[in-house]
Amino acid sequence: MSTEQAIQEEPKRSDAAFETRDFYLACFLRCAGYELVNLRDDGRRKVFVFRDRATRRADVMAFYGDATSVRPLAFAATIKDMKGLLHNG
């Protein structure tokens, strides 16, 4: 499922998941408090799987529209953590 497809689909269950291959979006979502529930292989790439929220579409659109912010040091630390997951996980 592409990021675009997942953005258009609203969660229907409390255990619904949102998937993205966008590394920096995934880092933003972690900083925004989304729970990373899985990191799975998709060929040579990885897919980040998060527990979905009702506000996810707005959060993703705010990220891409440069209309949101997170703490810079938390974002930097999350980038390091997520790179560790990609390379060691």
C-alpha positions in Angstrom: 0.0 0.0 0.0 1.5 3.4 -1.0 1.5 6.4 1.3 -1.0 8.1 -0.9 -3.4 5.1 -0.7 -3.1 5.0 3.0 -3.8 8.7 3.3 -7.0 8.4 1.5 -8.3 5.5 3.6 -9.7 6.5 7.0 -9.1 4.0 9.9 -12.1 1.7 10.4 -10.9 -0.1 13.5 -9.0 0.8 16.6 -6.2 -1.6 15.5 -5.9 -0.2 12.0 -2.4 0.5 10.7 -0.8 3.1 8.6 2.2 2.2 6.4 4.7 4.4 4.8 8.1 4.0 3.0 8.9 7.7 3.6 11.7 7.7 6.1 11.3 11.3 7.3 7.5 11.1 7.5 8.1 8.0 9.7 10.5 10.0 11.9 7.9 12.8 12.2 5.1 10.4 13.1 7.3 8.9 15.9 8.0 12.4 17.2 4.3 13.1 17.1 3.6 10.1 19.3 2.5 7.5 16.8 3.4 4.0 17.9 5.7 2.1 15.5 4.3 -1.5 15.5 6.3 -3.1 12.7 9.1 -2.6 10.3 8.8 -5.0 7.4 10.7 -5.7 4.2 9.3 -4.7 0.8 11.9 -6.0 -1.6 15.1 -3.9 -1.0 13.1 -1.2 0.9 11.5 -1.1 4.4 8.0 -0.2 5.3 7.2 1.5 8.6 3.9 0.4 10.1 2.3 2.6 12.7 -0.8 2.2 14.8 -3.3 4.5 13.1 -5.1 7.5 14.6 -8.2 9.4 13.6 -6.0 12.5 13.1 -3.4 10.8 10.9 -4.6 12.2 7.6 -4.4 15.8 9.0 -1.0 15.1 10.6 0.4 13.7 7.3 -0.9 16.6 5.3 0.5 19.1 7.8 3.9 17.4 7.5 3.9 17.6 3.7 2.4 21.1 3.8 5.1 22.4 6.2 2.4 23.3 8.6 3.5 21.5 11.7 6.5 21.2 13.9 8.2 18.9 16.3 11.1 19.5 18.8 14.3 19.6 16.7 16.4 17.6 19.1 13.8 14.9 19.4 13.6 14.7 15.6 17.3 14.4 15.3 17.4 11.6 18.0 14.5 9.8 16.2 16.4 9.9 12.9 19.3 8.2 14.6 17.1 5.6 16.2 15.2 4.9 13.0 18.5 4.6 11.0 19.6 2.1 13.6 16.4 0.1 13.1 17.0 0.1 9.3 20.6 -1.0 9.5 20.5 -3.3 12.5 17.0 -4.4 12.8 
